[in-house]
């Protein structure tokens, strides 16, 4: 049989902490450095929104946010701006009379973001959602 001979070869690959594979060490190290820099600008938040305005029993919206903000000292301001743009006024009225928070947020951990626990409003189960917000030139850009 006059075919080509099989040969074996051992190669070294570099695998970054996030699982990305590189054929060379330098790009892998640069990638890991970029991940570390991004993580320094990252915070995690839980936004509750869309209250039950009939009986005031809770919130129909539960959103977990990974916020990547270059101006980390403005992270809360960018998040507040996102909430205003998404749900407008921070105040809503139960039965048109009793004021309640229309939305609010609190810091959470990376693990809480990853778990993204839903809630209940009476007998209604509310699934939580997760998004990533990235600070752009003028506001936040959402990545689903």
Legacy VTK file of the C-alpha trace (Angstrom):
# vtk DataFile Version 3.0
C-alpha trace
ASCII
DATASET POLYDATA
POINTS 144 float
0.000 0.000 0.000
1.688 3.186 -1.096
-0.094 5.756 1.184
1.386 8.463 3.347
2.820 7.388 6.670
1.007 8.481 9.793
2.984 10.661 12.158
2.401 11.807 15.698
3.106 15.206 17.078
2.836 16.697 20.561
1.829 20.346 20.788
1.634 22.746 23.682
-1.490 24.833 24.075
-2.271 27.517 26.621
-5.647 27.612 28.308
-6.765 30.821 29.983
-8.711 30.861 33.246
-11.972 31.280 31.305
-11.266 28.230 29.119
-10.142 30.089 25.986
-7.402 28.139 24.169
-4.314 29.799 22.671
-1.463 28.299 20.631
1.041 30.738 22.180
1.760 31.892 25.737
1.854 35.677 25.157
-1.701 36.052 23.775
-3.008 33.836 26.584
-1.343 36.022 29.212
-2.688 39.190 27.526
-6.181 37.703 27.502
-5.991 36.855 31.217
-4.705 40.365 31.967
-7.695 41.844 30.097
-10.077 39.638 32.090
-8.485 40.833 35.353
-8.775 44.496 34.276
-12.432 44.044 33.327
-13.144 42.329 36.653
-11.783 45.386 38.500
-14.447 47.488 36.732
-17.243 44.975 37.351
-19.885 45.096 40.047
-23.035 43.044 40.531
-26.523 44.355 41.319
-30.079 43.226 41.875
-32.827 45.495 40.507
-36.417 45.007 41.627
-39.075 46.749 39.548
-42.702 46.741 38.420
-44.551 46.586 41.745
-47.937 44.974 42.307
-50.045 48.145 42.205
-53.275 46.321 43.042
-52.384 44.982 46.478
-48.763 46.068 47.012
-47.516 42.517 47.590
-44.126 42.727 45.905
-42.396 43.213 42.557
-43.060 41.476 39.252
-39.556 42.248 37.981
-36.305 40.818 39.278
-33.218 41.663 37.250
-29.642 40.738 38.109
-27.047 42.977 36.516
-23.362 42.548 35.800
-22.222 46.163 35.443
-18.932 46.896 33.697
-18.211 50.537 34.367
-14.957 52.287 33.423
-15.844 55.111 35.809
-16.476 52.841 38.797
-17.116 55.799 41.119
-20.186 56.522 38.940
-21.498 52.933 38.863
-24.588 53.683 40.975
-25.365 56.774 38.912
-25.186 54.807 35.646
-27.410 52.118 37.154
-29.897 54.732 38.351
-29.925 56.259 34.859
-30.639 52.807 33.404
-33.568 52.373 35.813
-35.005 55.806 34.961
-34.780 54.994 31.253
-36.317 51.546 31.719
-39.077 52.148 34.292
-39.266 55.943 34.507
-40.315 57.363 37.859
-38.897 55.738 40.992
-42.325 56.192 42.645
-45.557 54.384 41.747
-48.927 54.357 43.494
-50.753 51.298 44.834
-54.440 51.629 43.940
-53.571 55.112 42.646
-53.138 56.437 46.177
-50.383 54.855 48.297
-46.828 55.649 47.161
-44.383 52.786 46.764
-41.026 52.291 45.062
-41.439 51.634 41.352
-37.891 50.309 41.212
-34.788 50.078 43.339
-31.497 48.248 43.446
-28.910 46.851 45.800
-25.453 45.425 45.379
-25.140 41.659 45.271
-22.349 39.122 44.899
-21.133 37.413 41.751
-22.640 34.167 43.079
-26.041 35.811 43.616
-25.871 37.187 40.060
-25.041 33.698 38.736
-27.892 32.121 40.737
-30.429 34.861 39.807
-33.201 33.811 42.155
-36.766 34.620 41.269
-39.442 35.825 43.663
-43.162 35.464 44.268
-45.950 38.019 44.246
-48.845 36.319 45.976
-49.321 33.066 44.059
-47.455 34.351 41.001
-43.917 33.033 40.535
-41.571 35.612 39.052
-38.497 34.373 37.188
-35.359 36.452 37.507
-33.395 37.616 34.480
-29.696 38.363 34.066
-28.094 40.989 31.863
-24.708 42.613 31.428
-24.546 46.398 31.199
-21.448 48.031 29.774
-20.724 51.716 30.184
-20.528 53.367 26.804
-19.642 56.916 25.855
-22.947 58.382 27.052
-24.871 55.605 28.808
-25.076 51.876 29.425
-25.366 49.332 26.636
-27.203 46.116 27.490
-25.992 42.704 26.416
-28.482 39.903 26.942
LINES 1 145
144 0 1 2 3 4 5 6 7 8 9 10 11 12 13 14 15 16 17 18 19 20 21 22 23 24 25 26 27 28 29 30 31 32 33 34 35 36 37 38 39 40 41 42 43 44 45 46 47 48 49 50 51 52 53 54 55 56 57 58 59 60 61 62 63 64 65 66 67 68 69 70 71 72 73 74 75 76 77 78 79 80 81 82 83 84 85 86 87 88 89 90 91 92 93 94 95 96 97 98 99 100 101 102 103 104 105 106 107 108 109 110 111 112 113 114 115 116 117 118 119 120 121 122 123 124 125 126 127 128 129 130 131 132 133 134 135 136 137 138 139 140 141 142 143
